[in-house]
Amino acid sequence: MEVKIPISKPIIEQDEIDAVIEVLKSGMLTRGKNTELFEKEFASYIGSKYAVTVTNGTVALEAALKALGVGEGDEVIVPDFTFIATANAVVNVGGRPVFADIDERTYCIDPESVNEKITNRTRAIIPVHLFGHMADMNSINEIAIDNKLVVLEDSAQAHGAEMNGVKAGSIGHASAFSFYATKNMMTGEGGMVTTNLDAVYEFLVKWKKHGEAKRYLSDTLGTNLSMTEMQAAIGRVQLKKLDRFNEIRRQNAAYFTKELSKVKEIKTPVELPGYKHVYHQYVIRVPAEDRDKLIEHLNKLGIGTAIHYPYPLHIQPIYKAMGYPEKQNPVSLEVSKEVLSIPVHPLLSKSDLEYIVKGILSYFNQA
């Protein structure tokens, strides 16, 4: 059946279109006022001293790692259960990812597992704020301080998420954001690094412009990571809507949790006390033997679904080939067999929400 309710959908309204048209008419398509203003406005929203635009979220991770001094042979602890970009970024700067297990409640990195993975080669920790719920940054920072490690927040799925009133992206030594088309706010493609450290900011500003100390004079290596003015213009408009988008996601999630908690076979997402979950994804857990059949049932009803993520990183072929042992991180292995994402985006209508719930309940009633 044709998908009636997609798992995600970018929100493009007239003001995003008008912003792009204005840029096109201006003739200034890169390195202009929109990029500069987007950086300032995003930093202000997050609560960081600086923000630097880049081409995408993966590049944001790589650039931040470089700025933090992570390089050849350094070990970086990352969660085993996340999108592969987090680990790949470490490899791409010459480091070696070390996979820690996750907290079964939040799907974020487990501080106890992080502690177990530290060696004399460990240089950094990358906690991922997965699905819109922040990792336990208090514990992560304590570990980092005790072991003299740097912390890079992967906030690609957590725009506007909070812990004790503090936003994701303002706590670590640096943070990486993605503005991919399906994120809580988007620019189509694009990314941002936030930081409170002058040295990190200064490195990033030079690195993204071919190491230029001034125009056409480079005193260090660099590359081109410029976001376009069109993307920045879209980002500025989306940023103004982010809190509203997130509130709708939270309302949708609350409805799902209320209705789906009635089914004993379903584990609904958790929002720990003091945290603000922004539900980039609404992820339920169902028995492994039911997941594929539930997906098929919902697809027949035209309800989009996705599995975020079907494999822990340590069993990905690329990492198996690097010699990572298969028997590790049991929580990540178990969770990967049971998670299922259902639509939660702000474009869902009340009837869409009811239809999704009805579809899920009908499967378990039949079963």
C-alpha positions as CSV (number, residue, x, y, z in Angstrom):
1,M,0.0,0.0,0.0
2,E,1.1,3.6,-0.7
3,V,2.5,5.3,2.4
4,K,-0.3,7.4,3.9
5,I,1.7,8.6,6.9
6,P,5.5,8.9,6.3
7,I,7.9,8.2,9.1
8,S,9.2,11.8,8.7
9,K,8.7,14.8,6.5
10,P,10.5,18.1,6.2
11,I,8.4,21.2,7.1
12,I,8.8,23.8,4.3
13,E,6.5,26.7,4.6
14,Q,6.2,30.0,2.7
15,D,8.7,31.9,4.9
16,E,11.4,29.3,4.2
17,I,10.7,29.7,0.5
18,D,10.7,33.5,0.7
19,A,14.0,33.5,2.6
20,V,15.7,31.4,-0.2
21,I,14.2,33.6,-2.9
22,E,15.6,36.7,-1.1
23,V,19.1,35.1,-1.0
24,L,18.9,34.2,-4.7
25,K,17.9,37.7,-5.6
26,S,20.8,39.2,-3.6
27,G,23.4,37.3,-5.5
28,M,25.3,36.6,-2.3
29,L,25.1,32.8,-2.3
30,T,27.9,31.9,0.2
31,R,29.8,33.4,3.2
32,G,27.2,36.2,3.6
33,K,25.1,37.8,6.3
34,N,22.7,34.9,6.7
35,T,25.5,32.5,7.6
36,E,27.0,34.9,10.1
37,L,23.6,35.7,11.7
38,F,22.6,32.0,11.8
39,E,25.8,31.2,13.8
40,K,25.1,34.0,16.3
41,E,21.4,33.2,16.6
42,F,22.0,29.4,17.0
43,A,24.8,30.0,19.7
44,S,22.4,32.3,21.6
45,Y,19.6,29.7,21.5
46,I,21.9,26.8,22.6
47,G,23.6,28.9,25.3
48,S,27.1,28.4,23.9
49,K,29.7,31.2,23.3
50,Y,30.3,30.2,19.7
51,A,28.7,28.4,16.8
52,V,30.3,27.6,13.4
53,T,28.4,26.4,10.4
54,V,29.7,23.5,8.3
55,T,28.4,21.3,5.4
56,N,26.8,18.5,7.4
57,G,26.6,16.8,10.7
58,T,29.3,14.2,10.1
59,V,31.7,16.9,9.1
60,A,30.7,18.8,12.2
61,L,31.9,15.8,14.3
62,E,35.1,15.4,12.3
63,A,35.9,19.2,12.5
64,A,35.2,19.3,16.2
65,L,37.4,16.2,16.9
66,K,40.2,17.9,15.0
67,A,39.7,21.2,16.9
68,L,39.9,19.2,20.2
69,G,43.2,17.7,19.2
70,V,42.0,14.1,18.6
71,G,44.1,12.4,16.0
72,E,46.2,9.4,15.0
73,G,46.0,6.5,17.4
74,D,43.7,8.2,19.9
75,E,40.8,6.1,21.3
76,V,37.4,7.8,21.5
77,I,34.6,6.1,23.4
78,V,31.3,6.2,21.5
79,P,27.9,4.4,22.1
80,D,27.6,1.1,20.3
81,F,23.9,1.8,19.5
82,T,23.7,4.9,17.3
83,F,24.0,6.1,13.7
84,I,27.4,5.0,12.2
85,A,28.5,8.6,11.5
86,T,29.6,9.0,15.1
87,A,32.1,6.2,14.9
88,N,33.1,6.9,11.3
89,A,34.1,10.5,12.2
90,V,36.6,9.1,14.7
91,V,38.2,6.9,12.1
92,N,38.2,9.7,9.6
93,V,40.5,11.8,11.8
94,G,42.8,8.9,12.5
95,G,41.4,7.7,15.8
96,R,39.9,4.4,16.9
97,P,36.3,4.2,18.2
98,V,35.8,2.2,21.3
99,F,32.2,1.0,21.7
100,A,30.4,1.4,25.1
101,D,27.1,-0.1,25.9
102,I,23.9,2.0,26.5
103,D,21.4,2.8,29.2
104,E,18.4,0.6,28.4
105,R,16.0,3.3,29.5
106,T,17.2,6.2,27.3
107,Y,19.3,4.4,24.7
108,C,22.1,6.8,25.4
109,I,25.7,5.8,26.4
110,D,26.0,4.2,29.8
111,P,28.5,6.0,32.0
112,E,29.4,2.7,33.8
113,S,30.3,1.1,30.5
114,V,32.4,4.2,29.6
115,N,34.4,3.8,32.7
116,E,35.1,0.2,31.8
117,K,36.4,1.1,28.4
118,I,39.0,3.7,29.4
119,T,42.6,2.9,28.7
120,N,45.8,4.9,28.6
121,R,45.1,5.7,24.9
122,T,41.6,7.2,25.5
123,R,41.4,10.8,24.5
124,A,37.7,11.6,24.2
125,I,34.1,10.6,24.9
126,I,31.3,11.2,22.4
127,P,27.9,10.9,24.2
128,V,25.1,10.8,21.7
129,H,21.8,12.4,22.7
130,L,19.8,9.7,20.9
131,F,16.3,10.2,19.6
132,G,16.0,13.5,21.4
133,H,16.8,12.5,25.0
134,M,20.1,13.8,26.4
135,A,22.8,11.5,27.8
136,D,23.8,11.6,31.4
137,M,26.1,14.5,31.0
138,N,26.8,15.0,34.7
139,S,28.3,11.5,35.0
140,I,30.1,11.8,31.6
141,N,31.7,15.0,32.6
142,E,32.8,13.6,36.0
143,I,34.5,10.7,34.2
144,A,36.1,13.1,31.7
145,I,37.5,15.3,34.4
146,D,38.8,12.4,36.5
147,N,40.6,10.9,33.4
148,K,41.5,14.2,31.7
149,L,39.4,13.5,28.6
150,V,37.6,15.8,26.2
151,V,33.8,15.5,25.7
152,L,32.2,16.1,22.3
153,E,28.4,16.0,22.4
154,D,26.7,14.5,19.4
155,S,23.6,16.6,19.4
156,A,22.5,15.7,15.8
157,Q,19.1,14.4,17.1
158,A,18.6,16.8,20.1
159,H,18.0,20.4,18.9
160,G,16.4,22.0,22.0
161,A,16.7,19.0,24.3
162,E,17.5,19.9,27.9
163,M,18.9,18.5,31.1
164,N,18.1,20.5,34.3
165,G,17.2,23.5,32.1
166,V,20.5,23.3,30.2
167,K,20.4,22.7,26.4
168,A,22.2,19.9,24.6
169,G,25.2,21.4,22.8
170,S,26.3,23.7,25.6
171,I,27.8,21.3,28.1
172,G,30.8,19.5,26.5
173,H,34.0,21.0,25.2
174,A,32.2,21.1,21.8
175,S,29.1,19.8,20.2
176,A,28.1,18.7,16.7
177,F,24.6,19.3,15.2
178,S,23.1,18.1,12.0
179,F,20.5,20.0,9.9
180,Y,19.6,17.0,7.7
181,A,16.1,17.2,6.1
182,T,14.4,15.1,8.7
183,K,15.9,16.7,11.9
184,N,13.8,18.7,14.4
185,M,15.0,21.7,12.5
186,M,16.7,21.5,9.1
187,T,18.5,23.3,6.3
188,G,18.3,20.3,3.8
189,E,21.9,19.4,4.6
190,G,24.2,21.3,6.9
191,G,25.8,21.2,10.3
192,M,27.0,23.3,13.2
193,V,29.7,23.0,15.8
194,T,29.0,24.8,19.1
195,T,31.7,25.5,21.8
196,N,32.6,27.7,24.7
197,L,36.3,27.4,24.0
198,D,38.1,30.2,22.2
199,A,40.8,27.8,20.9
200,V,38.3,25.4,19.4
201,Y,36.4,28.3,17.7
202,E,39.5,29.9,16.3
203,F,40.7,26.5,14.9
204,L,37.3,25.9,13.2
205,V,37.1,29.3,11.6
206,K,40.4,28.8,10.0
207,W,40.0,25.1,9.2
208,K,36.8,25.6,7.3
209,K,38.4,28.3,5.1
210,H,41.5,26.5,3.9
211,G,43.5,27.6,6.9
212,E,43.5,31.2,5.9
213,A,44.9,33.7,8.4
214,K,43.6,36.4,6.0
215,R,42.3,36.2,2.5
216,Y,44.5,34.1,0.2
217,L,47.2,33.7,3.0
218,S,47.1,30.4,4.8
219,D,49.4,29.5,7.7
220,T,47.9,26.1,8.4
221,L,46.1,23.3,6.5
222,G,42.4,23.5,6.1
223,T,39.5,22.7,3.8
224,N,36.2,24.2,2.5
225,L,33.3,23.5,4.8
226,S,31.1,26.5,3.9
227,M,27.3,26.3,4.4
228,T,25.5,28.1,1.6
229,E,23.5,31.3,2.2
230,M,20.3,29.5,1.1
231,Q,20.8,26.8,3.8
232,A,21.6,29.4,6.5
233,A,18.5,31.4,5.5
234,I,16.3,28.3,5.9
235,G,18.1,27.6,9.2
236,R,17.3,31.0,10.6
237,V,13.6,30.6,9.8
238,Q,13.5,27.1,11.2
239,L,15.3,28.1,14.4
240,K,12.5,30.5,15.2
241,K,10.0,27.6,14.9
242,L,12.0,25.0,16.7
243,D,10.4,25.3,20.1
244,R,7.0,25.1,18.5
245,F,8.0,22.1,16.5
246,N,9.4,20.4,19.5
247,E,6.3,21.1,21.6
248,I,4.1,19.4,18.9
249,R,6.5,16.4,18.9
250,R,6.2,16.2,22.7
251,Q,2.4,16.4,22.6
252,N,2.3,13.7,19.9
253,A,4.6,11.5,22.0
254,A,2.5,12.0,25.1
255,Y,-0.5,10.8,23.2
256,F,1.3,7.7,22.0
257,T,2.7,6.9,25.4
258,K,-0.7,7.2,27.0
259,E,-2.4,4.9,24.4
260,L,0.4,2.4,23.7
261,S,1.3,1.9,27.4
262,K,-1.9,-0.2,27.6
263,V,-0.2,-2.9,25.6
264,K,2.0,-5.2,27.7
265,E,4.1,-6.2,24.7
266,I,5.2,-2.5,24.1
267,K,7.8,-0.5,25.9
268,T,7.3,3.2,25.3
269,P,10.1,5.8,25.5
270,V,11.2,7.2,28.8
271,E,11.8,10.8,29.8
272,L,13.9,10.8,33.0
273,P,13.2,13.4,35.7
274,G,14.8,16.7,34.9
275,Y,15.2,16.0,31.2
276,K,13.3,17.4,28.3
277,H,12.9,14.9,25.5
278,V,12.4,16.4,22.0
279,Y,11.4,13.2,20.2
280,H,13.4,13.3,17.1
281,Q,12.2,9.8,16.9
282,Y,9.4,8.1,18.9
283,V,10.9,4.6,19.4
284,I,9.0,1.7,20.9
285,R,10.3,-1.7,21.8
286,V,8.4,-4.8,20.9
287,P,9.3,-8.5,21.2
288,A,11.9,-9.3,18.5
289,E,9.7,-12.0,17.1
290,D,6.9,-9.4,16.5
291,R,8.9,-6.6,15.0
292,D,9.0,-7.6,11.4
293,K,5.3,-8.7,11.4
294,L,4.3,-5.4,13.0
295,I,6.2,-3.5,10.4
296,E,4.5,-5.5,7.6
297,H,1.1,-4.9,9.3
298,L,1.6,-1.1,9.6
299,N,3.0,-0.9,6.1
300,K,-0.2,-2.5,4.7
301,L,-2.1,0.3,6.5
302,G,0.1,2.9,4.9
303,I,1.9,3.8,8.1
304,G,5.6,4.5,7.7
305,T,8.1,2.9,10.1
306,A,11.8,2.6,10.5
307,I,14.3,0.7,12.6
308,H,16.8,3.1,14.3
309,Y,19.1,1.0,14.4
310,P,19.1,-2.6,13.4
311,Y,22.7,-3.3,14.2
312,P,25.1,-2.2,16.9
313,L,28.1,-0.6,15.5
314,H,30.6,-3.3,16.6
315,I,28.9,-5.8,14.3
316,Q,28.8,-3.6,11.2
317,P,30.9,-5.2,8.5
318,I,33.4,-2.4,8.4
319,Y,34.1,-2.7,12.1
320,K,34.1,-6.5,12.2
321,A,36.8,-6.3,9.5
322,M,38.8,-4.0,11.9
323,G,38.8,-6.8,14.4
324,Y,36.2,-5.7,16.9
325,P,35.0,-8.7,19.0
326,E,31.4,-9.7,18.4
327,K,30.6,-10.6,22.0
328,Q,30.3,-7.2,23.7
329,N,27.6,-4.7,24.8
330,P,24.6,-7.0,25.4
331,V,22.1,-4.2,25.9
332,S,22.9,-2.7,22.5
333,L,22.5,-6.1,20.9
334,E,19.2,-6.8,22.6
335,V,17.8,-3.3,21.9
336,S,18.7,-3.4,18.2
337,K,16.5,-6.4,17.8
338,E,13.4,-4.8,19.4
339,V,13.3,-1.1,18.5
340,L,10.8,0.4,16.1
341,S,10.3,4.0,15.2
342,I,6.8,5.3,14.3
343,P,5.9,8.8,12.9
344,V,6.0,11.6,15.5
345,H,6.7,14.7,13.3
346,P,4.8,17.9,13.7
347,L,2.8,17.5,10.5
348,L,0.7,14.7,12.0
349,S,-3.0,15.5,12.4
350,K,-5.1,14.2,15.3
351,S,-6.7,11.7,13.0
352,D,-3.2,10.5,11.9
353,L,-2.2,9.9,15.5
354,E,-5.4,8.0,16.2
355,Y,-4.9,5.9,13.0
356,I,-1.3,5.0,14.0
357,V,-2.4,3.9,17.5
358,K,-5.4,2.0,16.0
359,G,-3.1,0.2,13.6
360,I,-0.6,-0.8,16.3
361,L,-3.4,-2.0,18.7
362,S,-5.0,-4.0,15.9
363,Y,-1.9,-6.0,15.4
364,F,-1.5,-6.9,19.1
365,N,-5.3,-7.6,19.4
366,Q,-5.0,-10.0,16.4
367,A,-1.8,-11.5,17.8
